[in-house]
Amino acid sequence: MNKTTTAMILAAALASGCAIAQTPPAAGLVTERSITLGAAMELASAALERCRADGYKVTITVLNRHTRPLVVLSDDGVNPHTIENSMRKAYTAFTTRTSTAEMGKRPQPALSGFMLLERITSIEGGLPIFAANKELVGSVGISGAPGGEKDAACAQVGLDKIARNL
């Protein structure tokens, strides 16, 4: 095979691959985007760095689009309850599509009824993760700082770190 033939075959293969990649999903399928493991690790690392700099020992949980844990980081010496609490914060932020701080501002009796659901919390420190097009792609929850607003501040540092890639 000569160079011209090889180049033509390669060009045809690339063109057909592009056409396949642009084909819309079948009517019975859904396409969803989710935060990657790499982005979740970068978010968690930046948040942990901020919390440590502020003197806080925390647990950070990052969930993907299907509320499955991608990353759970528990700092040395962290209190054991922070693992469950960070998960609840991340889960609540994802399912409500808002921060757990906003969740806590919901009026009664709606809030008390919602709080009966498993894995829900109104403690500040959980934030949803949105892609640039406002699609929900994951969430983060942090627990262990002395006050939920401090957990949320560390989570925001992590979100800011990955925002350019979403």
C-alpha positions as CSV (number, residue, x, y, z in Angstrom):
1,M,0.0,0.0,0.0
2,N,1.4,3.4,-0.9
3,K,1.2,6.6,1.3
4,T,-1.7,8.1,-0.7
5,T,-3.9,5.0,-0.2
6,T,-3.0,4.8,3.5
7,A,-3.9,8.5,3.9
8,M,-7.2,8.0,2.1
9,I,-8.1,5.0,4.3
10,L,-7.2,6.9,7.4
11,A,-9.2,9.9,6.4
12,A,-12.3,7.7,5.6
13,A,-12.0,6.0,9.0
14,L,-11.8,9.3,10.8
15,A,-14.7,10.8,8.9
16,S,-16.9,7.7,9.6
17,G,-15.9,7.9,13.3
18,C,-16.9,11.5,13.5
19,A,-20.2,10.7,11.9
20,I,-20.8,7.9,14.5
21,A,-19.9,10.2,17.4
22,Q,-22.4,12.8,16.2
23,T,-25.3,10.4,15.8
24,P,-28.0,11.3,18.3
25,P,-28.9,8.6,20.9
26,A,-31.7,6.2,20.0
27,A,-35.2,7.2,21.1
28,G,-35.1,4.6,23.9
29,L,-31.8,5.8,25.4
30,V,-30.7,8.7,27.5
31,T,-27.3,10.4,27.5
32,E,-26.1,11.8,30.7
33,R,-22.9,13.6,31.7
34,S,-21.2,13.1,35.1
35,I,-18.2,14.4,36.9
36,T,-15.1,12.4,36.2
37,L,-13.0,10.7,38.8
38,G,-10.1,13.0,38.0
39,A,-12.2,16.1,38.5
40,A,-13.7,14.6,41.7
41,M,-10.1,14.0,43.1
42,E,-9.0,17.5,42.1
43,L,-12.1,19.0,43.8
44,A,-11.6,16.9,47.0
45,S,-7.8,17.6,47.2
46,A,-8.3,21.4,46.8
47,A,-11.1,21.4,49.4
48,L,-9.0,19.3,51.8
49,E,-6.0,21.6,51.3
50,R,-8.2,24.6,52.2
51,C,-9.7,22.9,55.3
52,R,-6.2,21.9,56.5
53,A,-4.9,25.4,56.0
54,D,-7.7,26.6,58.2
55,G,-6.9,24.0,60.8
56,Y,-9.9,21.7,60.2
57,K,-10.0,17.9,60.1
58,V,-12.7,16.9,57.7
59,T,-14.2,14.2,55.5
60,I,-15.0,15.1,51.9
61,T,-17.4,13.0,49.8
62,V,-17.9,13.7,46.1
63,L,-20.8,11.9,44.3
64,N,-21.3,11.3,40.6
65,R,-24.4,11.8,38.5
66,H,-26.0,8.7,40.0
67,T,-25.2,9.7,43.6
68,R,-22.5,7.0,43.8
69,P,-19.3,8.0,45.8
70,L,-16.4,8.8,43.5
71,V,-14.1,10.1,46.3
72,V,-14.3,9.9,50.0
73,L,-11.3,11.6,51.8
74,S,-11.1,11.4,55.6
75,D,-8.3,13.4,57.1
76,D,-6.1,11.9,59.9
77,G,-7.8,12.2,63.3
78,V,-11.2,13.1,61.9
79,N,-14.3,12.3,64.0
80,P,-16.0,9.1,62.7
81,H,-19.5,10.7,62.3
82,T,-18.1,13.0,59.6
83,I,-18.1,10.1,57.0
84,E,-21.8,9.7,57.2
85,N,-22.5,13.4,57.5
86,S,-20.4,14.3,54.5
87,M,-22.3,11.7,52.5
88,R,-25.7,13.0,53.6
89,K,-24.7,16.6,52.7
90,A,-23.6,15.5,49.2
91,Y,-26.7,13.4,48.7
92,T,-29.0,16.2,49.8
93,A,-27.3,18.8,47.6
94,F,-27.6,16.5,44.6
95,T,-31.2,15.5,45.2
96,T,-32.4,19.0,45.9
97,R,-30.2,20.6,43.3
98,T,-29.2,23.3,45.9
99,S,-26.9,23.8,48.8
100,T,-27.7,22.2,52.1
101,A,-27.7,25.7,53.6
102,E,-30.6,26.6,51.2
103,M,-32.3,23.3,52.2
104,G,-32.3,24.4,55.8
105,K,-34.1,27.6,54.9
106,R,-37.2,25.7,53.7
107,P,-40.4,26.5,55.6
108,Q,-42.1,24.2,57.9
109,P,-43.9,21.8,57.7
110,A,-42.3,21.0,54.3
111,L,-38.8,20.8,55.7
112,S,-39.8,18.4,58.6
113,G,-41.5,16.1,56.1
114,F,-38.5,16.1,53.8
115,M,-36.2,15.4,56.7
116,L,-37.9,12.0,57.2
117,L,-36.3,10.7,54.1
118,E,-33.1,8.6,54.4
119,R,-29.7,10.4,53.9
120,I,-31.2,13.9,53.9
121,T,-29.8,16.7,56.1
122,S,-30.2,20.4,56.4
123,I,-26.7,20.9,57.9
124,E,-24.6,23.3,55.8
125,G,-21.7,22.0,53.8
126,G,-23.2,20.3,50.8
127,L,-23.1,21.8,47.3
128,P,-24.3,20.5,43.9
129,I,-21.9,20.4,41.0
130,F,-23.2,21.9,37.7
131,A,-21.6,21.8,34.3
132,A,-21.3,25.0,32.4
133,N,-24.7,24.4,30.8
134,K,-26.3,24.1,34.2
135,E,-26.6,20.3,34.0
136,L,-26.3,18.6,37.4
137,V,-23.2,16.3,37.2
138,G,-22.5,15.5,40.8
139,S,-22.2,17.0,44.3
140,V,-19.8,17.4,47.2
141,G,-20.3,17.3,51.0
142,I,-17.8,18.2,53.7
143,S,-18.1,17.6,57.4
144,G,-15.8,18.2,60.3
145,A,-15.1,22.0,60.4
146,P,-16.5,23.9,63.4
147,G,-19.6,25.1,61.6
148,G,-21.3,24.1,58.4
149,E,-20.4,27.5,56.8
150,K,-16.7,26.5,57.1
151,D,-17.4,23.2,55.5
152,A,-19.2,25.0,52.6
153,A,-16.4,27.4,52.2
154,C,-13.9,24.5,51.7
155,A,-16.3,22.8,49.3
156,Q,-16.6,26.0,47.3
157,V,-12.8,26.2,46.9
158,G,-12.9,22.7,45.4
159,L,-15.7,23.7,43.0
160,D,-13.8,26.8,42.0
161,K,-10.8,24.7,41.2
162,I,-12.6,22.5,38.7
163,A,-15.1,25.0,37.3
164,R,-13.1,25.7,34.2
165,N,-13.3,22.0,33.2
166,L,-17.0,21.6,33.6
